Amino acid sequence: MMKTKTDSPADHRPTEEEIREYAHHIYVNSGWLPGRDLDNWLEAEAHLMNEWEARRAGHSRPQHGHRPATAKTTGTAQVLPRAG
């Protein structure tokens, strides 16, 4: 589906490009840790899909400006529940 000026953010699932950009955001904000490409991609995809689903359901959630908390001790990214 081509995005038009009348499309709202809830009109489309996150694109591959949006996921890639957010995964890069995670990579940069995690201190450029190498070897976490897949973890960053999966975290970005889950985060953007959750935002998209919340918008479709009519809930207000922050846009891409926030990075979800991750568990650093295990060496794998885990999206933690948001407080509140």
C-alpha positions as CSV (number, residue, x, y, z in Angstrom):
1,M,0.0,0.0,0.0
2,M,1.4,3.4,-0.9
3,K,1.3,5.9,1.8
4,T,-0.5,9.1,1.0
5,K,-0.8,12.4,2.8
6,T,-4.2,11.4,4.1
7,D,-3.0,8.2,5.7
8,S,-2.8,8.2,9.5
9,P,-0.1,6.3,11.3
10,A,-2.7,3.6,12.2
11,D,-3.4,3.0,8.5
12,H,-0.4,0.8,7.9
13,R,1.7,-1.8,9.6
14,P,5.3,-0.8,10.3
15,T,7.3,-1.1,7.1
16,E,10.7,-2.8,6.7
17,E,12.3,0.6,6.4
18,E,10.7,1.8,9.7
19,I,11.8,-1.3,11.5
20,R,15.3,-1.0,10.1
21,E,15.5,2.7,11.2
22,Y,14.2,1.8,14.7
23,A,16.6,-1.1,15.0
24,H,19.4,1.3,14.1
25,H,18.2,3.6,16.8
26,I,18.3,0.8,19.4
27,Y,21.9,-0.1,18.1
28,V,23.1,3.4,18.6
29,N,21.4,3.9,22.0
30,S,22.8,0.6,23.3
31,G,26.4,1.8,22.7
32,W,26.9,0.3,19.3
33,L,27.1,-3.2,20.6
34,P,28.1,-5.6,17.8
35,G,26.5,-8.9,17.1
36,R,23.0,-7.9,18.2
37,D,21.5,-7.3,14.7
38,L,18.8,-9.9,15.0
39,D,18.0,-8.9,18.7
40,N,17.7,-5.2,17.7
41,W,15.5,-6.1,14.7
42,L,13.2,-8.2,16.7
43,E,13.0,-5.6,19.5
44,A,12.3,-2.9,17.0
45,E,9.7,-4.9,15.2
46,A,7.9,-5.9,18.4
47,H,7.9,-2.3,19.6
48,L,6.6,-0.8,16.4
49,M,3.9,-3.5,16.0
50,N,2.8,-2.9,19.6
51,E,2.5,0.9,18.9
52,W,0.6,0.2,15.6
53,E,-1.8,-2.2,17.4
54,A,-2.4,0.3,20.2
55,R,-3.1,3.1,17.7
56,R,-5.5,0.9,15.8
57,A,-7.3,0.1,19.1
58,G,-7.5,3.9,19.8
59,H,-4.9,4.0,22.6
60,S,-2.4,6.7,22.7
61,R,1.2,5.5,22.9
62,P,4.5,7.5,22.4
63,Q,6.0,7.5,19.0
64,H,9.5,6.4,18.1
65,G,11.2,8.8,20.5
66,H,11.4,6.3,23.4
67,R,13.5,3.2,23.6
68,P,12.0,0.3,25.6
69,A,13.9,-0.9,28.6
70,T,16.0,-4.0,28.1
71,A,17.5,-6.5,30.4
72,K,21.2,-6.1,30.1
73,T,22.3,-8.9,32.5
74,T,21.3,-11.8,30.3
75,G,22.9,-10.5,27.1
76,T,19.6,-10.7,25.3
77,A,17.1,-7.9,24.7
78,Q,13.8,-8.3,26.6
79,V,11.1,-5.8,26.3
80,L,9.9,-5.1,29.8
81,P,6.4,-4.0,30.8
82,R,5.8,-0.3,30.8
83,A,4.9,1.2,34.2
84,G,1.6,3.0,34.5
